[in-house]
Structures are given as C-alpha cells and as structure tokens.
Amino acid sequence: MYYTYIIYSKTINKYYIGSCQDIEHRLQDHLNSRSKYTKITKDWELKYFETFLTRSEACQRELQIKK
C-alpha cells in the first residue's frame, strides 16, 4: 500500500503534503528531524491520508493536492 498524507504543525502553522509506503515510519521521520523541510519543529500531527495500490497513484494525488 502507498499513502498520500497531510501533516500539520501548530507551532509554525503550516501543512506538509507527502506520499510514502509506510505512513507510521514516515511520520516518525518528520517528528525526529529526518526530513529537511519538517525538521524545523517536532509537533507534526497526521491530519489526513488516502490509500493507494501503486506509488504512481499516491504521487499523482500528492501533486494534485499541492496544486
């Protein structure tokens, strides 16, 4: 399974949109400063996600949301 997700930081009042294969592991990456953009703060919360069968579908949806 692949995921497109939206996380939010109250500290900086920003959303981040991404896609991945393991959503729990990816959220931990964001919380533990292992992502360049999200290492600014450590209060990211998962707000929304969608599930897809292929990576391509998840990436396409990520781009669609970002537009």
Secondary structure, 3 states (H helix, E strand, C coil): CEEEEEEEECCCCEEEEEEECCHHHHHHHHHCCCCCHHHHCCCEEEEEEEEECCHHHHHHHHHHHHC
